[in-house]
Every structure is written in C-alpha cells, then in structure tokens.
C-alpha cells in the first residue's frame, strides 16, 4: 500500500477478510490516516441513506456546494470534481465497507467501474483502496469480477488471522503476560482475530477474561455470534444452518452428507454458500487424497464459532462459567478438538519444524470407512502432508497437560492407520507418522512408529 504512492500510474487495491480481522486498521496505519477522501458504507442502509451520507462526507472533507446526490452517477461525478480541486501529488481515496454501499438496484457497482475505468485509471495520481468484511461479495464482485472490473486490480490483500506467534507479539506489545500454553487456550477460543485479543486487559487471568468477555451480560463479545454472521451475509440463516451441521460433526462432512443432514437442495446456490463460508475462513474444504472433488470434506475451523456451539449456544450463561468448566470432561474433550483446529491453522509452522518449508506439498484429510461386513473400524486423518520428496506425513495431534505418553494400544492404532492408509491408497511414498503435541512425548518403549515430533513451541515459529 505504501509502494502504491511511488508508482507512476494510478493504483487500485482491494483488502478483504472476515469481520474484526483488522482491515480498516491496516489501511489507516499504512497511510497514517492521510486520505483525500474516505467514506464508510452503512450496514443495511437504503441507497438514499448511503448517498446522503456520501454527500455529507464530501461536504465535511472540503467540497463546497455539493450537488444533491440522487444516484451513484452524480455521487462519483462530485467525487471527481472534488479530487480535481486538489493540489498535485498522490491522492488516496478510501472506500470502507464497500459491500454495504451496493444496495439492491442502486447501480453502485457499475458506477464504481465507470469511475475507475473511465477516469481514475487514466490518471497518474490516484490510489483507490476498497475494503469490506462481506468477503464473499468482495471476492465475487471485485476480485473475480467478470464485468468492467475484470483484471483491473493492481493488488489484492486477503487479510488472514494472526498466527500464535503474532498473537504473542500483540500481547507483549500491550505488556500482557501469558504463558504459551495460556496463549494456545486463548487461540482455541478467539482464533487469530486481533480485535478479540485487543480486548484482553492486563492483570487478569485468561480464564477471568474469557468469563468477562463472553459470559458476562455486559461483556464485549456477549452477542458477537449474532453480529458476526449478520455483518457478513444479507441472509445469514442458510449459512448458519450449514455451520450448525458442521458444529455437530467435528470431523467434518462431505457435500452430500451436508445436503442430507441439513435437508438442503443440491444446486448452485448451496455450492455458493459453501464457497462463501470458505472465503470467510469459517470452514475449510479438504480433499481426500486420490478422490474426486465431490468427496471433499468440509470442516468448521473458526475457533470462536466452535467455542460458541460447544459452550454458549442454547446454554444459560453466568459470569464465572468458564472458571467452573476447568478440568471437566467437556472442557478436556474440547481442548483436544480445538488443538487439532489450531494445528490446521499452523501447517506452515509444522512444515518448518519438519525442515520441509522449501518442499512442494499438498495437504489433505483422509477418511476410510470399510464395508459394514468388514471386521474393521473406520479411520480419519485430519492432516496429511503429501511431499514432493517421496514422503507422506500422517500427523497425529494430541493435547495434554504434560508429556504425552503413547500406550501399547495407541501404538497398535498408529500402526493400523499407517498400514491401512498404505494399502488402500497404494502409495509408493514412504509413510511417516508425526506427533504434534502440546508438551512433547514421554520417551517410553512405544515410540518406534514416530518419525518426527512437533511441540507447542514449534507452532510459535
């Protein structure tokens, strides 16, 4: 974004990502709040209201005698007039929450296209930065636009959640002291959403802060679930319906399983819903190794949403609830599943520990369900790293409060998984078992199957 100020020609930049991820903050910091014009769309407002607010923004930012704005054509015409009155030099125009401006039948998108194609792109002094939380709208209407904005972007920035390392750096910058185990637990609740982490206060324990933010009625995140999905989708109900099905099946569901359980219609609209949820980072589609795309597994991977369905949805909340849950069976089960999801967000760190950052890889999930007549139980591997150097890593992820001790029964299960995988897939690669744990492995007699270890500190790389 800063380099755009030194480019010879005008630049068009799109920033997108889920709510609370820090898009607006990044843009404002990059330009030190020095915009020639900025405007933020209003949520669920009519076209008339949007135009009235746009007119007010022009007036407040220096344009005298603004003409009445009845259409987006006149709005962008007045914006061009305003920019034309400015002195020479780069002029940054920031349009925030762009999807909210595109009210039904408003003609906004076509006028934005005309503004860029017919005027701004022909100049050398414009930096147009657009941003929006409705990720699916941004992808379909701006990033993958098939009309007048097709291939018109100079840069696009898909802002991702923080990693564990970045969350740790944020806490350190605010003088909040937590152990890495505590940061992991916070990550399993909040994910890498910077806004959530910014709400933590110094001097309190993480358990107290989770109670204050999520379970106290005046907590900052008490109603976050409702606000989160409503801000991203005009009609959030079908999206939440998909999320609810995936929340019940932590290991994930195929498209056909989702359609059957959720009683969805098998059509293009359902495909669009799944893509929208993927673009927003709520679910992840994992291909089966050696299987067709229609067999893809969809898993719910948004930490906050998983936490909501496990501990908040339909339950009575009290301000000390999380403190009372510590150590209970439901808490322990959640820790195991949430740790697996945290690992899926840190595949690059796992690869760094394995020393394969420079090796081409594909990541898959793998599921095997034998015939009912077969005297075998099913297998699912949530993370499989298929390496171009002839090795496939089967990653087993285990959360524990101390060193994880592999038992004889678990060693037998690891052997069964590896053997079954090799037999069913007929792979010619060497199959390695990798253990990813929170506190390392206890060195006992049952480590023979383990080729590599990854621990919590490695996820902070």
C-alpha positions in Angstrom: 0.0 0.0 0.0 2.9 2.4 0.7 4.6 1.4 -2.6 1.4 2.5 -4.4 2.3 6.1 -3.5 5.5 5.8 -5.6 4.1 4.0 -8.7 3.9 6.0 -11.9 0.3 5.3 -12.6 -2.9 5.1 -10.5 -3.3 2.1 -8.3 -6.4 0.1 -7.4 -6.1 -2.0 -4.2 -8.7 -4.3 -2.6 -8.4 -5.5 1.0 -10.7 -8.2 2.3 -11.2 -10.6 5.2 -13.6 -11.5 7.9 -15.0 -9.1 10.4 -12.7 -7.9 13.2 -9.6 -9.0 11.4 -8.0 -5.5 11.2 -8.6 -4.4 7.6 -9.5 -0.8 8.3 -6.8 -0.6 11.0 -4.2 -1.8 8.5 -5.2 0.7 5.8 -5.4 3.7 8.2 -1.9 2.8 9.7 -0.4 2.4 6.2 -1.5 5.9 5.2 -1.3 7.5 8.6 -5.0 8.5 8.2 -4.0 10.8 5.4 -6.8 10.4 2.9 -8.0 12.9 0.4 -11.4 11.3 0.7 -12.8 8.5 2.8 -16.2 7.1 3.2 -17.6 4.1 5.1 -20.8 2.3 3.9 -23.6 2.0 6.4 -24.8 -1.5 7.3 -28.2 -2.5 5.7 -28.9 1.1 4.8 -31.0 2.1 1.8 -29.4 3.6 -1.3 -30.9 7.0 -0.4 -29.3 6.9 3.0 -25.9 5.8 1.6 -26.0 8.7 -0.9 -27.0 11.2 1.8 -24.0 10.0 4.0 -21.7 10.2 0.9 -22.8 13.8 0.3 -22.2 14.7 3.9 -18.7 13.1 3.7 -17.8 15.2 0.7 -19.0 18.4 2.4 -17.2 17.6 5.6 -13.9 16.8 3.8 -13.9 20.1 1.9 -16.2 20.2 -1.2 -18.3 23.3 -1.2 -21.8 23.5 -2.7 -22.2 19.7 -3.1 -24.9 18.9 -5.6 -27.8 16.8 -4.3 -26.9 13.2 -4.8 -29.8 11.1 -6.1 -27.7 8.4 -7.9 -24.3 7.0 -7.7 -23.6 8.5 -11.0 -23.9 12.0 -9.5 -22.0 10.9 -6.4 -18.9 9.8 -8.3 -19.2 12.8 -10.5 -19.0 15.0 -7.4 -16.1 13.0 -6.1 -14.2 13.6 -9.4 -14.9 17.3 -9.1 -13.6 17.3 -5.6 -10.4 15.4 -6.5 -9.9 17.8 -9.4 -9.7 20.7 -7.0 -6.8 19.2 -5.0 -3.1 20.1 -5.5 -0.7 17.9 -7.4 0.5 14.6 -5.8 -0.8 11.2 -4.9 -4.4 11.2 -3.7 -5.6 8.3 -1.6 -9.3 7.5 -1.8 -10.5 5.0 0.8 -13.9 3.4 0.4 -14.6 1.2 3.5 -17.3 -1.5 3.8 -17.8 -1.4 0.1 -20.4 -4.2 0.0 -22.8 -2.2 2.2 -22.9 0.6 -0.5 -24.2 -1.8 -3.1 -27.9 -1.7 -2.1 -30.3 -3.6 -4.4 -30.9 -1.8 -7.8 -28.7 1.1 -6.7 -26.3 0.8 -9.7 -23.4 1.3 -7.4 -21.1 -1.3 -8.9 -21.4 -0.1 -12.5 -20.7 3.5 -11.4 -17.6 2.3 -9.5 -16.5 0.6 -12.6 -17.0 3.7 -14.7 -15.2 5.8 -12.0 -12.1 3.7 -12.2 -12.1 2.7 -15.9 -13.2 6.0 -17.3 -11.4 8.4 -15.1 -9.1 7.3 -12.3 -7.1 4.6 -14.2 -6.2 7.2 -16.9 -4.6 9.5 -14.3 -1.3 9.0 -12.5 -2.2 10.4 -9.1 -5.0 8.2 -7.7 -4.7 5.4 -5.1 -8.1 3.8 -4.7 -8.3 1.5 -1.8 -11.5 -0.5 -1.2 -12.3 -2.8 1.7 -15.1 -4.9 3.0 -16.0 -7.6 5.6 -18.5 -9.3 3.4 -15.7 -11.4 2.0 -18.0 -13.3 -0.5 -19.2 -10.0 -2.0 -15.6 -8.7 -2.3 -14.4 -11.9 -4.0 -17.3 -12.2 -6.4 -17.9 -8.5 -7.2 -14.3 -7.1 -7.1 -11.6 -9.8 -7.0 -13.3 -12.2 -9.6 -15.4 -9.6 -11.3 -16.4 -10.7 -14.8 -17.5 -7.3 -16.0 -15.9 -3.9 -16.1 -13.5 -4.5 -13.2 -12.2 -7.8 -14.6 -8.4 -7.8 -14.2 -8.4 -4.1 -13.1 -7.0 -4.6 -9.7 -3.3 -3.8 -9.2 -3.1 -5.5 -5.8 -5.4 -7.6 -3.6 -4.7 -8.3 0.1 -6.6 -11.2 1.7 -6.0 -10.4 5.4 -5.6 -13.6 7.4 -6.0 -14.2 11.1 -2.9 -13.9 13.3 -0.7 -16.9 14.0 0.2 -17.9 17.6 3.5 -16.1 17.2 1.7 -12.9 16.1 -0.8 -13.2 19.0 2.1 -13.5 21.4 3.7 -10.4 19.9 0.4 -8.4 20.2 0.2 -9.4 23.9 3.8 -8.4 24.5 3.3 -5.0 22.9 0.5 -4.4 25.4 2.5 -5.8 28.4 0.1 -8.7 28.9 1.9 -11.7 30.4 0.6 -15.1 29.5 2.4 -18.4 29.1 2.4 -20.1 25.7 0.0 -22.7 27.0 -2.3 -19.9 28.0 -1.9 -18.2 24.7 -2.8 -21.5 23.0 -6.0 -21.7 25.1 -6.9 -18.2 24.1 -6.2 -19.1 20.5 -8.6 -22.0 20.8 -11.3 -19.6 22.0 -10.6 -16.5 19.9 -8.6 -17.8 17.0 -6.2 -15.3 15.5 -8.7 -12.4 15.4 -6.7 -9.3 16.5 -9.8 -7.4 17.8 -10.7 -10.2 20.2 -7.2 -10.3 21.6 -7.1 -6.5 21.9 -9.9 -6.7 24.4 -7.8 -8.6 27.0 -6.7 -6.5 29.9 -3.6 -6.6 32.0 -3.6 -8.1 35.4 -6.3 -10.7 35.0 -6.0 -14.4 34.2 -7.1 -15.7 30.8 -9.9 -17.6 32.5 -11.2 -14.5 34.1 -11.0 -12.6 30.8 -12.9 -15.3 28.9 -15.7 -15.1 31.5 -15.7 -11.3 31.4 -15.8 -11.0 27.6 -18.0 -14.0 26.6 -20.2 -14.9 29.6 -20.9 -11.7 31.5 -24.0 -10.0 30.1 -22.2 -6.7 29.6 -19.2 -8.4 28.0 -17.8 -7.0 24.8 -18.4 -10.3 23.0 -21.6 -11.4 24.6 -23.6 -11.0 21.3 -20.7 -11.5 18.9 -22.1 -14.6 17.2 -25.3 -12.8 16.0 -23.4 -9.7 14.9 -20.6 -11.7 13.2 -22.8 -13.6 10.7 -25.3 -10.8 10.2 -22.5 -8.4 9.2 -21.2 -10.8 6.5 -24.3 -12.1 4.9 -27.5 -10.3 3.9 -29.4 -13.5 4.7 -27.3 -15.4 7.2 -29.9 -18.1 8.0 -28.7 -20.7 5.4 -25.1 -20.1 6.3 -25.7 -20.6 10.0 -27.7 -23.8 9.1 -24.5 -25.2 7.4 -22.4 -24.1 10.4 -24.8 -25.9 12.8 -24.5 -29.2 10.9 -20.7 -28.9 10.9 -20.6 -28.0 14.6 -22.3 -31.3 15.4 -19.8 -33.3 13.4 -16.3 -32.0 14.4 -14.5 -34.4 12.0 -16.3 -32.8 9.0 -18.9 -33.8 6.4 -18.9 -34.2 2.7 -21.1 -32.1 0.5 -23.6 -34.9 0.1 -23.7 -35.6 3.8 -24.3 -31.9 4.5 -27.2 -31.9 2.0 -28.8 -35.0 3.5 -28.4 -33.9 7.2 -29.4 -30.3 6.6 -32.1 -31.0 4.0 -30.5 -28.6 1.6 -31.3 -28.5 -2.1 -28.4 -29.8 -4.2 -27.9 -26.8 -6.5 -25.6 -24.0 -7.4 -26.9 -21.8 -4.5 -25.7 -24.4 -2.0 -22.3 -24.5 -3.7 -22.2 -20.7 -3.4 -22.9 -20.9 0.4 -20.0 -23.3 0.9 -17.6 -21.2 -1.1 -18.7 -18.1 0.8 -18.0 -19.7 4.1 -14.6 -20.9 2.9 -13.7 -17.4 1.7 -14.7 -16.0 5.1 -12.4 -18.6 6.8 -15.2 -20.3 8.8 -14.9 -23.7 7.1 -12.2 -25.5 5.3 -12.6 -27.8 2.4 -10.1 -30.7 2.5 -9.8 -33.0 -0.5 -9.5 -36.8 0.0 -6.2 -38.0 -1.3 -6.8 -39.8 -4.5 -10.5 -39.0 -4.5 -12.7 -36.7 -6.6 -13.6 -33.1 -5.6 -17.2 -34.1 -4.8 -15.8 -36.2 -1.9 -14.2 -33.1 -0.3 -14.6 -32.9 3.5 -15.9 -29.7 4.9 -14.8 -28.9 8.5 -15.7 -26.0 10.8 -12.4 -24.4 11.6 -13.3 -20.9 13.0 -12.3 -21.2 16.7 -14.8 -18.7 18.0 -17.7 -20.4 16.3 -16.6 -23.8 17.5 -16.4 -22.4 21.0 -19.8 -20.8 20.7 -21.6 -24.0 19.8 -19.8 -26.0 22.4 -20.3 -23.8 25.4 -22.7 -20.9 24.6 -25.4 -21.8 22.1 -28.7 -22.6 23.9 -27.0 -22.5 27.3 -27.6 -20.2 30.3 -24.5 -18.0 30.8 -23.2 -16.9 34.1 -20.2 -14.6 34.7 -18.0 -17.3 36.3 -18.9 -20.1 33.9 -15.5 -20.7 32.3 -13.8 -20.9 35.7 -16.2 -23.7 36.7 -15.6 -25.6 33.5 -11.8 -26.0 34.0 -10.9 -29.7 34.1 -14.3 -31.1 33.4 -14.8 -33.8 30.8 -16.5 -31.4 28.4 -13.6 -29.0 28.7 -11.0 -31.7 28.2 -12.7 -33.1 25.1 -13.0 -29.5 23.7 -9.3 -29.0 24.3 -8.4 -32.0 22.2 -10.6 -31.0 19.2 -9.7 -27.3 19.4 -6.0 -28.1 19.5 -6.4 -30.1 16.3 -8.0 -27.0 14.6 -5.2 -24.8 15.9 -2.7 -27.1 14.2 -4.6 -26.9 10.9 -4.1 -23.1 11.1 -0.3 -23.7 11.6 0.6 -26.1 8.8 3.4 -23.9 7.7 4.9 -23.9 11.2 4.7 -27.7 11.3 6.5 -27.9 7.9 9.2 -25.5 9.2 9.8 -27.9 12.2 10.0 -30.8 9.8 12.5 -29.0 7.7 10.4 -29.0 4.6 9.5 -25.4 4.1 11.1 -25.4 0.7 9.5 -28.7 -0.4 6.4 -28.7 -2.5 3.5 -30.2 -0.6 -0.2 -30.8 -0.7 -2.3 -31.0 2.4 -5.3 -33.4 2.7 -7.6 -35.1 5.1 -8.2 -38.8 4.6 -11.1 -41.0 5.6 -11.6 -44.7 5.2 -14.9 -46.4 6.0 -14.8 -50.1 5.4 -17.8 -52.1 4.3 -20.3 -53.0 7.0 -19.4 -56.6 6.7 -15.7 -56.0 7.3 -14.3 -56.6 10.7 -12.6 -53.2 10.9 -13.3 -49.8 12.3 -13.0 -46.6 10.2 -10.1 -44.3 10.0 -9.8 -40.5 9.7 -6.6 -38.5 9.5 -7.2 -34.7 9.8 -3.8 -33.6 8.4 -1.8 -35.5 5.8 1.2 -33.8 4.2 2.0 -35.2 0.8 5.6 -34.2 0.0 7.3 -34.0 -3.4 10.4 -35.7 -1.9 8.6 -39.0 -1.7 7.3 -38.9 1.8 3.8 -38.6 3.2 3.5 -37.4 6.8 0.4 -38.6 8.8 0.0 -36.0 11.5 -1.5 -37.1 14.8 -2.4 -34.1 17.1 -2.7 -34.6 20.9 -3.4 -32.1 23.6 -2.2 -32.9 27.1 -1.2 -31.0 30.2 2.1 -32.9 30.5 4.2 -35.1 28.2 2.0 -37.3 26.1 2.7 -41.0 26.8 2.0 -43.4 23.9 0.5 -46.6 25.2 0.7 -50.1 23.6 -2.9 -49.8 22.4 -2.3 -46.4 20.8 0.9 -47.7 19.1 -1.1 -50.5 17.6 -3.7 -47.9 16.4 -0.9 -45.9 14.8 0.4 -49.0 13.0 -3.2 -49.8 11.9 -3.7 -46.3 10.5 -0.4 -46.3 8.6 -0.8 -49.8 7.2 -4.4 -49.2 6.2 -3.6 -45.9 4.5 -0.7 -47.5 2.5 -2.8 -50.5 1.5 -5.9 -48.5 0.4 -4.1 -45.7 -1.4 -1.4 -48.0 -2.8 1.0 -45.1 -2.4 4.6 -45.5 -3.4 5.8 -42.9 -1.0 7.3 -43.6 2.4 4.6 -43.1 5.1 5.8 -41.3 8.3 3.9 -40.8 11.5 4.4 -37.3 13.0 3.2 -36.5 16.5 2.1 -32.9 17.2 1.7 -32.3 21.0 1.5 -29.5 23.5 4.2 -30.7 25.8 6.3 -33.2 23.8 6.3 -37.0 24.1 7.2 -39.1 27.1 10.1 -41.3 26.0 9.0 -44.8 26.6 9.0 -48.1 24.8 6.3 -47.2 22.3 8.0 -44.5 20.2 9.1 -46.9 17.4 6.4 -45.7 15.0 7.1 -42.0 15.4 9.4 -40.4 12.8 9.1 -36.8 13.9 7.8 -34.7 16.8 6.3 -31.2 16.8 5.5 -29.5 20.1 3.8 -26.3 21.1 6.9 -24.1 20.9 7.3 -25.2 17.3 3.8 -23.8 16.5 5.1 -20.4 17.6 7.8 -20.4 14.9 
